[in-house]
């Protein structure tokens, strides 16, 4: 929960290094509060055998690369996906 507004904090982890790299288990971890627009990022350990969901896989490669070059764009994209999922779940167009 966000200490400022009481909203649930979102989080996401993604791999930065390719599978053949010795650094593959060192991932980027982000946590943020959407209403407050506050976020933090750090390096986190994720075991090599754990498969992480890739919400960016449907993006064209140029757009994917552009989004992944900026933590703020990553968060904005993930927030947009979450809002769209909430709308679908509520049955709204």
Buried (B, 14 or more C-beta within 10 A) or exposed (E): EBEEEEEEBBEBBBBEEEEEEEEBBBBBBBBBBBEEEBBEBEEBEBEEEEEEEEBBEEBEEEEBEEBBEEBEEBBBBBBEEEEEEEEEEEEEE
